[in-house]
C-alpha cells in the first residue's frame, strides 16, 4: 500500500468535525454516521 501524506487538511471537514464536537457528538458517532451514509449511497 502506498503511503500518502497530506500537506493540508480540508477546511470544510475540519469545520464539520468541530461543529459535531460542539454538539457533543463523539468520534464514534461521527464515524458511524459517515459510514452509514456511505453504505446507503453505494446501494442507491
mmCIF entry with sequence, helices, sheets and N, C-alpha, C, O atoms, coordinates in Angstrom:
data_MODEL
# 
_entry.id   MODEL 
# 
_entity.id                         1 
_entity.type                       polymer 
_entity.pdbx_number_of_molecules   1 
# 
_entity_poly.entity_id                      1 
_entity_poly.type                           'polypeptide(L)' 
_entity_poly.nstd_linkage                   no 
_entity_poly.nstd_monomer                   no 
_entity_poly.pdbx_seq_one_letter_code       
;(UNK)(UNK)(UNK)(UNK)(UNK)(UNK)(UNK)(UNK)(UNK)(UNK)(UNK)(UNK)(UNK)(UNK)(UNK)(UNK)
(UNK)(UNK)(UNK)(UNK)(UNK)(UNK)(UNK)(UNK)(UNK)(UNK)(UNK)(UNK)(UNK)(UNK)(UNK)(UNK)
(UNK)(UNK)(UNK)(UNK)(UNK)(UNK)(UNK)(UNK)(UNK)(UNK)(UNK)(UNK)
;
_entity_poly.pdbx_seq_one_letter_code_can   XXXXXXXXXXXXXXXXXXXXXXXXXXXXXXXXXXXXXXXXXXXX 
_entity_poly.pdbx_strand_id                 A 
# 
loop_
_entity_poly_seq.entity_id 
_entity_poly_seq.num 
_entity_poly_seq.mon_id 
_entity_poly_seq.hetero 
1 1  UNK n 
1 2  UNK n 
1 3  UNK n 
1 4  UNK n 
1 5  UNK n 
1 6  UNK n 
1 7  UNK n 
1 8  UNK n 
1 9  UNK n 
1 10 UNK n 
1 11 UNK n 
1 12 UNK n 
1 13 UNK n 
1 14 UNK n 
1 15 UNK n 
1 16 UNK n 
1 17 UNK n 
1 18 UNK n 
1 19 UNK n 
1 20 UNK n 
1 21 UNK n 
1 22 UNK n 
1 23 UNK n 
1 24 UNK n 
1 25 UNK n 
1 26 UNK n 
1 27 UNK n 
1 28 UNK n 
1 29 UNK n 
1 30 UNK n 
1 31 UNK n 
1 32 UNK n 
1 33 UNK n 
1 34 UNK n 
1 35 UNK n 
1 36 UNK n 
1 37 UNK n 
1 38 UNK n 
1 39 UNK n 
1 40 UNK n 
1 41 UNK n 
1 42 UNK n 
1 43 UNK n 
1 44 UNK n 
# 
_struct_asym.id          A 
_struct_asym.entity_id   1 
# 
loop_
_struct_conf.conf_type_id 
_struct_conf.id 
_struct_conf.pdbx_PDB_helix_id 
_struct_conf.beg_label_comp_id 
_struct_conf.beg_label_asym_id 
_struct_conf.beg_label_seq_id 
_struct_conf.pdbx_beg_PDB_ins_code 
_struct_conf.end_label_comp_id 
_struct_conf.end_label_asym_id 
_struct_conf.end_label_seq_id 
_struct_conf.pdbx_end_PDB_ins_code 
_struct_conf.beg_auth_comp_id 
_struct_conf.beg_auth_asym_id 
_struct_conf.beg_auth_seq_id 
_struct_conf.end_auth_comp_id 
_struct_conf.end_auth_asym_id 
_struct_conf.end_auth_seq_id 
_struct_conf.pdbx_PDB_helix_class 
_struct_conf.details 
_struct_conf.pdbx_PDB_helix_length 
HELX_P HELX_P1 AA1 UNK A 11 ? UNK A 22 ? UNK A 11 UNK A 22 1 ? 12 
HELX_P HELX_P2 AA2 UNK A 27 ? UNK A 43 ? UNK A 27 UNK A 43 1 ? 17 
# 
_struct_conf_type.id          HELX_P 
_struct_conf_type.criteria    ? 
_struct_conf_type.reference   ? 
# 
loop_
_atom_site.group_PDB 
_atom_site.id 
_atom_site.type_symbol 
_atom_site.label_atom_id 
_atom_site.label_alt_id 
_atom_site.label_comp_id 
_atom_site.label_asym_id 
_atom_site.label_entity_id 
_atom_site.label_seq_id 
_atom_site.pdbx_PDB_ins_code 
_atom_site.Cartn_x 
_atom_site.Cartn_y 
_atom_site.Cartn_z 
_atom_site.occupancy 
_atom_site.B_iso_or_equiv 
_atom_site.pdbx_formal_charge 
_atom_site.auth_seq_id 
_atom_site.auth_comp_id 
_atom_site.auth_asym_id 
_atom_site.auth_atom_id 
_atom_site.pdbx_PDB_model_num 
ATOM 1   N N  . UNK A 1 1  ? 0.841   -1.182 0.000  1.00 0.00 ? 1  UNK A N  1 
ATOM 2   C CA . UNK A 1 1  ? 0.000   0.000  0.000  1.00 0.00 ? 1  UNK A CA 1 
ATOM 3   C C  . UNK A 1 1  ? 0.886   1.245  0.000  1.00 0.00 ? 1  UNK A C  1 
ATOM 4   O O  . UNK A 1 1  ? 1.888   1.309  0.712  1.00 0.00 ? 1  UNK A O  1 
ATOM 5   N N  . UNK A 1 2  ? 0.511   2.201  -0.787 1.00 0.00 ? 2  UNK A N  1 
ATOM 6   C CA . UNK A 1 2  ? 1.280   3.431  -0.928 1.00 0.00 ? 2  UNK A CA 1 
ATOM 7   C C  . UNK A 1 2  ? 0.990   4.385  0.238  1.00 0.00 ? 2  UNK A C  1 
ATOM 8   O O  . UNK A 1 2  ? -0.168  4.594  0.599  1.00 0.00 ? 2  UNK A O  1 
ATOM 9   N N  . UNK A 1 3  ? 2.037   4.955  0.817  1.00 0.00 ? 3  UNK A N  1 
ATOM 10  C CA . UNK A 1 3  ? 1.865   5.944  1.877  1.00 0.00 ? 3  UNK A CA 1 
ATOM 11  C C  . UNK A 1 3  ? 1.553   7.292  1.260  1.00 0.00 ? 3  UNK A C  1 
ATOM 12  O O  . UNK A 1 3  ? 2.241   7.747  0.346  1.00 0.00 ? 3  UNK A O  1 
ATOM 13  N N  . UNK A 1 4  ? 0.514   7.923  1.767  1.00 0.00 ? 4  UNK A N  1 
ATOM 14  C CA . UNK A 1 4  ? 0.105   9.225  1.255  1.00 0.00 ? 4  UNK A CA 1 
ATOM 15  C C  . UNK A 1 4  ? 0.216   10.230 2.382  1.00 0.00 ? 4  UNK A C  1 
ATOM 16  O O  . UNK A 1 4  ? -0.270  9.993  3.488  1.00 0.00 ? 4  UNK A O  1 
ATOM 17  N N  . UNK A 1 5  ? 0.856   11.350 2.100  1.00 0.00 ? 5  UNK A N  1 
ATOM 18  C CA . UNK A 1 5  ? 0.965   12.410 3.086  1.00 0.00 ? 5  UNK A CA 1 
ATOM 19  C C  . UNK A 1 5  ? 0.152   13.596 2.602  1.00 0.00 ? 5  UNK A C  1 
ATOM 20  O O  . UNK A 1 5  ? 0.279   14.037 1.460  1.00 0.00 ? 5  UNK A O  1 
ATOM 21  N N  . UNK A 1 6  ? -0.682  14.102 3.492  1.00 0.00 ? 6  UNK A N  1 
ATOM 22  C CA . UNK A 1 6  ? -1.489  15.261 3.161  1.00 0.00 ? 6  UNK A CA 1 
ATOM 23  C C  . UNK A 1 6  ? -0.856  16.493 3.783  1.00 0.00 ? 6  UNK A C  1 
ATOM 24  O O  . UNK A 1 6  ? -0.571  16.523 4.980  1.00 0.00 ? 6  UNK A O  1 
ATOM 25  N N  . UNK A 1 7  ? -0.639  17.504 2.962  1.00 0.00 ? 7  UNK A N  1 
ATOM 26  C CA . UNK A 1 7  ? 0.006   18.717 3.444  1.00 0.00 ? 7  UNK A CA 1 
ATOM 27  C C  . UNK A 1 7  ? -0.992  19.696 4.033  1.00 0.00 ? 7  UNK A C  1 
ATOM 28  O O  . UNK A 1 7  ? -0.639  20.548 4.848  1.00 0.00 ? 7  UNK A O  1 
ATOM 29  N N  . UNK A 1 8  ? -2.249  19.563 3.608  1.00 0.00 ? 8  UNK A N  1 
ATOM 30  C CA . UNK A 1 8  ? -3.264  20.474 4.100  1.00 0.00 ? 8  UNK A CA 1 
ATOM 31  C C  . UNK A 1 8  ? -4.568  19.710 4.312  1.00 0.00 ? 8  UNK A C  1 
ATOM 32  O O  . UNK A 1 8  ? -4.994  18.928 3.462  1.00 0.00 ? 8  UNK A O  1 
ATOM 33  N N  . UNK A 1 9  ? -5.187  19.950 5.454  1.00 0.00 ? 9  UNK A N  1 
ATOM 34  C CA . UNK A 1 9  ? -6.474  19.322 5.725  1.00 0.00 ? 9  UNK A CA 1 
ATOM 35  C C  . UNK A 1 9  ? -7.581  20.140 5.082  1.00 0.00 ? 9  UNK A C  1 
ATOM 36  O O  . UNK A 1 9  ? -7.477  21.361 4.971  1.00 0.00 ? 9  UNK A O  1 
ATOM 37  N N  . UNK A 1 10 ? -8.623  19.474 4.665  1.00 0.00 ? 10 UNK A N  1 
ATOM 38  C CA . UNK A 1 10 ? -9.768  20.132 4.057  1.00 0.00 ? 10 UNK A CA 1 
ATOM 39  C C  . UNK A 1 10 ? -10.479 20.972 5.119  1.00 0.00 ? 10 UNK A C  1 
ATOM 40  O O  . UNK A 1 10 ? -10.922 20.445 6.139  1.00 0.00 ? 10 UNK A O  1 
ATOM 41  N N  . UNK A 1 11 ? -10.583 22.256 4.881  1.00 0.00 ? 11 UNK A N  1 
ATOM 42  C CA . UNK A 1 11 ? -11.168 23.181 5.856  1.00 0.00 ? 11 UNK A CA 1 
ATOM 43  C C  . UNK A 1 11 ? -12.633 22.869 6.146  1.00 0.00 ? 11 UNK A C  1 
ATOM 44  O O  . UNK A 1 11 ? -13.095 23.080 7.267  1.00 0.00 ? 11 UNK A O  1 
ATOM 45  N N  . UNK A 1 12 ? -13.366 22.374 5.158  1.00 0.00 ? 12 UNK A N  1 
ATOM 46  C CA . UNK A 1 12 ? -14.769 22.022 5.383  1.00 0.00 ? 12 UNK A CA 1 
ATOM 47  C C  . UNK A 1 12 ? -14.899 20.816 6.309  1.00 0.00 ? 12 UNK A C  1 
ATOM 48  O O  . UNK A 1 12 ? -15.796 20.775 7.151  1.00 0.00 ? 12 UNK A O  1 
ATOM 49  N N  . UNK A 1 13 ? -14.009 19.836 6.158  1.00 0.00 ? 13 UNK A N  1 
ATOM 50  C CA . UNK A 1 13 ? -14.037 18.678 7.057  1.00 0.00 ? 13 UNK A CA 1 
ATOM 51  C C  . UNK A 1 13 ? -13.698 19.097 8.478  1.00 0.00 ? 13 UNK A C  1 
ATOM 52  O O  . UNK A 1 13 ? -14.318 18.625 9.431  1.00 0.00 ? 13 UNK A O  1 
ATOM 53  N N  . UNK A 1 14 ? -12.728 19.972 8.623  1.00 0.00 ? 14 UNK A N  1 
ATOM 54  C CA . UNK A 1 14 ? -12.359 20.451 9.957  1.00 0.00 ? 14 UNK A CA 1 
ATOM 55  C C  . UNK A 1 14 ? -13.548 21.159 10.597 1.00 0.00 ? 14 UNK A C  1 
ATOM 56  O O  . UNK A 1 14 ? -13.860 20.919 11.763 1.00 0.00 ? 14 UNK A O  1 
ATOM 57  N N  . UNK A 1 15 ? -14.212 22.029 9.840  1.00 0.00 ? 15 UNK A N  1 
ATOM 58  C CA . UNK A 1 15 ? -15.373 22.758 10.360 1.00 0.00 ? 15 UNK A CA 1 
ATOM 59  C C  . UNK A 1 15 ? -16.483 21.781 10.756 1.00 0.00 ? 15 UNK A C  1 
ATOM 60  O O  . UNK A 1 15 ? -17.125 21.953 11.792 1.00 0.00 ? 15 UNK A O  1 
ATOM 61  N N  . UNK A 1 16 ? -16.706 20.760 9.932  1.00 0.00 ? 16 UNK A N  1 
ATOM 62  C CA . UNK A 1 16 ? -17.738 19.767 10.218 1.00 0.00 ? 16 UNK A CA 1 
ATOM 63  C C  . UNK A 1 16 ? -17.441 19.018 11.512 1.00 0.00 ? 16 UNK A C  1 
ATOM 64  O O  . UNK A 1 16 ? -18.328 18.843 12.348 1.00 0.00 ? 16 UNK A O  1 
ATOM 65  N N  . UNK A 1 17 ? -16.213 18.580 11.678 1.00 0.00 ? 17 UNK A N  1 
ATOM 66  C CA . UNK A 1 17 ? -15.836 17.834 12.881 1.00 0.00 ? 17 UNK A CA 1 
ATOM 67  C C  . UNK A 1 17 ? -15.910 18.718 14.121 1.00 0.00 ? 17 UNK A C  1 
ATOM 68  O O  . UNK A 1 17 ? -16.364 18.272 15.175 1.00 0.00 ? 17 UNK A O  1 
ATOM 69  N N  . UNK A 1 18 ? -15.470 19.962 14.001 1.00 0.00 ? 18 UNK A N  1 
ATOM 70  C CA . UNK A 1 18 ? -15.548 20.879 15.140 1.00 0.00 ? 18 UNK A CA 1 
ATOM 71  C C  . UNK A 1 18 ? -16.995 21.150 15.531 1.00 0.00 ? 18 UNK A C  1 
ATOM 72  O O  . UNK A 1 18 ? -17.314 21.231 16.717 1.00 0.00 ? 18 UNK A O  1 
ATOM 73  N N  . UNK A 1 19 ? -17.864 21.290 14.546 1.00 0.00 ? 19 UNK A N  1 
ATOM 74  C CA . UNK A 1 19 ? -19.279 21.514 14.829 1.00 0.00 ? 19 UNK A CA 1 
ATOM 75  C C  . UNK A 1 19 ? -19.884 20.288 15.514 1.00 0.00 ? 19 UNK A C  1 
ATOM 76  O O  . UNK A 1 19 ? -20.648 20.425 16.469 1.00 0.00 ? 19 UNK A O  1 
ATOM 77  N N  . UNK A 1 20 ? -19.550 19.106 15.037 1.00 0.00 ? 20 UNK A N  1 
ATOM 78  C CA . UNK A 1 20 ? -20.037 17.877 15.658 1.00 0.00 ? 20 UNK A CA 1 
ATOM 79  C C  . UNK A 1 20 ? -19.576 17.800 17.109 1.00 0.00 ? 20 UNK A C  1 
ATOM 80  O O  . UNK A 1 20 ? -20.341 17.408 17.991 1.00 0.00 ? 20 UNK A O  1 
ATOM 81  N N  . UNK A 1 21 ? -18.331 18.173 17.350 1.00 0.00 ? 21 UNK A N  1 
ATOM 82  C CA . UNK A 1 21 ? -17.782 18.150 18.706 1.00 0.00 ? 21 UNK A CA 1 
ATOM 83  C C  . UNK A 1 21 ? -18.524 19.134 19.605 1.00 0.00 ? 21 UNK A C  1 
ATOM 84  O O  . UNK A 1 21 ? -18.815 18.826 20.761 1.00 0.00 ? 21 UNK A O  1 
ATOM 85  N N  . UNK A 1 22 ? -18.832 20.323 19.074 1.00 0.00 ? 22 UNK A N  1 
ATOM 86  C CA . UNK A 1 22 ? -19.573 21.321 19.840 1.00 0.00 ? 22 UNK A CA 1 
ATOM 87  C C  . UNK A 1 22 ? -20.982 20.838 20.176 1.00 0.00 ? 22 UNK A C  1 
ATOM 88  O O  . UNK A 1 22 ? -21.537 21.207 21.211 1.00 0.00 ? 22 UNK A O  1 
ATOM 89  N N  . UNK A 1 23 ? -21.558 20.014 19.305 1.00 0.00 ? 23 UNK A N  1 
ATOM 90  C CA . UNK A 1 23 ? -22.886 19.461 19.546 1.00 0.00 ? 23 UNK A CA 1 
ATOM 91  C C  . UNK A 1 23 ? -22.851 18.291 20.536 1.00 0.00 ? 23 UNK A C  1 
ATOM 92  O O  . UNK A 1 23 ? -23.892 17.787 20.958 1.00 0.00 ? 23 UNK A O  1 
ATOM 93  N N  . UNK A 1 24 ? -21.639 17.874 20.896 1.00 0.00 ? 24 UNK A N  1 
ATOM 94  C CA . UNK A 1 24 ? -21.496 16.801 21.866 1.00 0.00 ? 24 UNK A CA 1 
ATOM 95  C C  . UNK A 1 24 ? -21.409 15.417 21.261 1.00 0.00 ? 24 UNK A C  1 
ATOM 96  O O  . UNK A 1 24 ? -21.506 14.423 21.980 1.00 0.00 ? 24 UNK A O  1 
ATOM 97  N N  . UNK A 1 25 ? -21.226 15.332 19.949 1.00 0.00 ? 25 UNK A N  1 
ATOM 98  C CA . UNK A 1 25 ? -21.102 14.030 19.304 1.00 0.00 ? 25 UNK A CA 1 
ATOM 99  C C  . UNK A 1 25 ? -19.711 13.458 19.527 1.00 0.00 ? 25 UNK A C  1 
ATOM 100 O O  . UNK A 1 25 ? -18.716 14.184 19.518 1.00 0.00 ? 25 UNK A O  1 
ATOM 101 N N  . UNK A 1 26 ? -19.657 12.160 19.724 1.00 0.00 ? 26 UNK A N  1 
ATOM 102 C CA . UNK A 1 26 ? -18.363 11.500 19.891 1.00 0.00 ? 26 UNK A CA 1 
ATOM 103 C C  . UNK A 1 26 ? -17.764 11.182 18.525 1.00 0.00 ? 26 UNK A C  1 
ATOM 104 O O  . UNK A 1 26 ? -18.449 11.238 17.503 1.00 0.00 ? 26 UNK A O  1 
ATOM 105 N N  . UNK A 1 27 ? -16.501 10.852 18.524 1.00 0.00 ? 27 UNK A N  1 
ATOM 106 C CA . UNK A 1 27 ? -15.820 10.449 17.296 1.00 0.00 ? 27 UNK A CA 1 
ATOM 107 C C  . UNK A 1 27 ? -16.506 9.225  16.700 1.00 0.00 ? 27 UNK A C  1 
ATOM 108 O O  . UNK A 1 27 ? -16.671 9.122  15.485 1.00 0.00 ? 27 UNK A O  1 
ATOM 109 N N  . UNK A 1 28 ? -16.903 8.303  17.569 1.00 0.00 ? 28 UNK A N  1 
ATOM 110 C CA . UNK A 1 28 ? -17.556 7.082  17.109 1.00 0.00 ? 28 UNK A CA 1 
ATOM 111 C C  . UNK A 1 28 ? -18.905 7.394  16.457 1.00 0.00 ? 28 UNK A C  1 
ATOM 112 O O  . UNK A 1 28 ? -19.265 6.763  15.463 1.00 0.00 ? 28 UNK A O  1 
ATOM 113 N N  . UNK A 1 29 ? -19.649 8.348  16.995 1.00 0.00 ? 29 UNK A N  1 
ATOM 114 C CA . UNK A 1 29 ? -20.940 8.720  16.413 1.00 0.00 ? 29 UNK A CA 1 
ATOM 115 C C  . UNK A 1 29 ? -20.765 9.346  15.034 1.00 0.00 ? 29 UNK A C  1 
ATOM 116 O O  . UNK A 1 29 ? -21.526 9.053  14.112 1.00 0.00 ? 29 UNK A O  1 
ATOM 117 N N  . UNK A 1 30 ? -19.765 10.204 14.898 1.00 0.00 ? 30 UNK A N  1 
ATOM 118 C CA . UNK A 1 30 ? -19.497 10.836 13.604 1.00 0.00 ? 30 UNK A CA 1 
ATOM 119 C C  . UNK A 1 30 ? -19.079 9.776  12.595 1.00 0.00 ? 30 UNK A C  1 
ATOM 120 O O  . UNK A 1 30 ? -19.557 9.772  11.461 1.00 0.00 ? 30 UNK A O  1 
ATOM 121 N N  . UNK A 1 31 ? -18.196 8.884  13.000 1.00 0.00 ? 31 UNK A N  1 
ATOM 122 C CA . UNK A 1 31 ? -17.728 7.818  12.113 1.00 0.00 ? 31 UNK A CA 1 
ATOM 123 C C  . UNK A 1 31 ? -18.892 6.925  11.676 1.00 0.00 ? 31 UNK A C  1 
ATOM 124 O O  . UNK A 1 31 ? -19.000 6.573  10.501 1.00 0.00 ? 31 UNK A O  1 
ATOM 125 N N  . UNK A 1 32 ? -19.759 6.561  12.622 1.00 0.00 ? 32 UNK A N  1 
ATOM 126 C CA . UNK A 1 32 ? -20.912 5.708  12.293 1.00 0.00 ? 32 UNK A CA 1 
ATOM 127 C C  . UNK A 1 32 ? -21.837 6.422  11.313 1.00 0.00 ? 32 UNK A C  1 
ATOM 128 O O  . UNK A 1 32 ? -22.359 5.799  10.389 1.00 0.00 ? 32 UNK A O  1 
ATOM 129 N N  . UNK A 1 33 ? -22.043 7.710  11.506 1.00 0.00 ? 33 UNK A N  1 
ATOM 130 C CA . UNK A 1 33 ? -22.900 8.467  10.598 1.00 0.00 ? 33 UNK A CA 1 
ATOM 131 C C  . UNK A 1 33 ? -22.319 8.484  9.190  1.00 0.00 ? 33 UNK A C  1 
ATOM 132 O O  . UNK A 1 33 ? -23.032 8.238  8.217  1.00 0.00 ? 33 UNK A O  1 
ATOM 133 N N  . UNK A 1 34 ? -21.032 8.772  9.084  1.00 0.00 ? 34 UNK A N  1 
ATOM 134 C CA . UNK A 1 34 ? -20.384 8.840  7.768  1.00 0.00 ? 34 UNK A CA 1 
ATOM 135 C C  . UNK A 1 34 ? -20.406 7.474  7.089  1.00 0.00 ? 34 UNK A C  1 
ATOM 136 O O  . UNK A 1 34 ? -20.749 7.366  5.912  1.00 0.00 ? 34 UNK A O  1 
ATOM 137 N N  . UNK A 1 35 ? -20.044 6.444  7.825  1.00 0.00 ? 35 UNK A N  1 
ATOM 138 C CA . UNK A 1 35 ? -20.021 5.104  7.236  1.00 0.00 ? 35 UNK A CA 1 
ATOM 139 C C  . UNK A 1 35 ? -21.416 4.626  6.887  1.00 0.00 ? 35 UNK A C  1 
ATOM 140 O O  . UNK A 1 35 ? -21.599 3.952  5.874  1.00 0.00 ? 35 UNK A O  1 
ATOM 141 N N  . UNK A 1 36 ? -22.397 4.957  7.699  1.00 0.00 ? 36 UNK A N  1 
ATOM 142 C CA . UNK A 1 36 ? -23.775 4.572  7.416  1.00 0.00 ? 36 UNK A CA 1 
ATOM 143 C C  . UNK A 1 36 ? -24.275 5.218  6.149  1.00 0.00 ? 36 UNK A C  1 
ATOM 144 O O  . UNK A 1 36 ? -24.954 4.575  5.349  1.00 0.00 ? 36 UNK A O  1 
ATOM 145 N N  . UNK A 1 37 ? -23.947 6.494  5.953  1.00 0.00 ? 37 UNK A N  1 
ATOM 146 C CA . UNK A 1 37 ? -24.370 7.189  4.728  1.00 0.00 ? 37 UNK A CA 1 
ATOM 147 C C  . UNK A 1 37 ? -23.596 6.687  3.522  1.00 0.00 ? 37 UNK A C  1 
ATOM 148 O O  . UNK A 1 37 ? -24.127 6.677  2.411  1.00 0.00 ? 37 UNK A O  1 
ATOM 149 N N  . UNK A 1 38 ? -22.373 6.277  3.714  1.00 0.00 ? 38 UNK A N  1 
ATOM 150 C CA . UNK A 1 38 ? -21.566 5.743  2.611  1.00 0.00 ? 38 UNK A CA 1 
ATOM 151 C C  . UNK A 1 38 ? -22.206 4.459  2.100  1.00 0.00 ? 38 UNK A C  1 
ATOM 152 O O  . UNK A 1 38 ? -22.312 4.256  0.891  1.00 0.00 ? 38 UNK A O  1 
ATOM 153 N N  . UNK A 1 39 ? -22.629 3.601  3.006  1.00 0.00 ? 39 UNK A N  1 
ATOM 154 C CA . UNK A 1 39 ? -23.267 2.336  2.626  1.00 0.00 ? 39 UNK A CA 1 
ATOM 155 C C  . UNK A 1 39 ? -24.573 2.619  1.898  1.00 0.00 ? 39 UNK A C  1 
ATOM 156 O O  . UNK A 1 39 ? -24.863 1.982  0.885  1.00 0.00 ? 39 UNK A O  1 
ATOM 157 N N  . UNK A 1 40 ? -25.367 3.566  2.398  1.00 0.00 ? 40 UNK A N  1 
ATOM 158 C CA . UNK A 1 40 ? -26.643 3.901  1.757  1.00 0.00 ? 40 UNK A CA 1 
ATOM 159 C C  . UNK A 1 40 ? -26.434 4.427  0.342  1.00 0.00 ? 40 UNK A C  1 
ATOM 160 O O  . UNK A 1 40 ? -27.184 4.074  -0.568 1.00 0.00 ? 40 UNK A O  1 
ATOM 161 N N  . UNK A 1 41 ? -25.415 5.271  0.149  1.00 0.00 ? 41 UNK A N  1 
ATOM 162 C CA . UNK A 1 41 ? -25.184 5.833  -1.181 1.00 0.00 ? 41 UNK A CA 1 
ATOM 163 C C  . UNK A 1 41 ? -24.673 4.776  -2.156 1.00 0.00 ? 41 UNK A C  1 
ATOM 164 O O  . UNK A 1 41 ? -24.904 4.890  -3.360 1.00 0.00 ? 41 UNK A O  1 
ATOM 165 N N  . UNK A 1 42 ? -23.990 3.761  -1.663 1.00 0.00 ? 42 UNK A N  1 
ATOM 166 C CA . UNK A 1 42 ? -23.494 2.697  -2.526 1.00 0.00 ? 42 UNK A CA 1 
ATOM 167 C C  . UNK A 1 42 ? -24.648 1.810  -3.002 1.00 0.00 ? 42 UNK A C  1 
ATOM 168 O O  . UNK A 1 42 ? -24.579 1.227  -4.085 1.00 0.00 ? 42 UNK A O  1 
ATOM 169 N N  . UNK A 1 43 ? -25.712 1.707  -2.192 1.00 0.00 ? 43 UNK A N  1 
ATOM 170 C CA . UNK A 1 43 ? -26.856 0.873  -2.559 1.00 0.00 ? 43 UNK A CA 1 
ATOM 171 C C  . UNK A 1 43 ? -27.763 1.580  -3.543 1.00 0.00 ? 43 UNK A C  1 
ATOM 172 O O  . UNK A 1 43 ? -28.508 0.925  -4.271 1.00 0.00 ? 43 UNK A O  1 
ATOM 173 N N  . UNK A 1 44 ? -27.717 2.901  -3.584 1.00 0.00 ? 44 UNK A N  1 
ATOM 174 C CA . UNK A 1 44 ? -28.602 3.670  -4.488 1.00 0.00 ? 44 UNK A CA 1 
ATOM 175 C C  . UNK A 1 44 ? -28.114 3.647  -5.907 1.00 0.00 ? 44 UNK A C  1 
ATOM 176 O O  . UNK A 1 44 ? -28.739 4.240  -6.786 1.00 0.00 ? 44 UNK A O  1 
# 
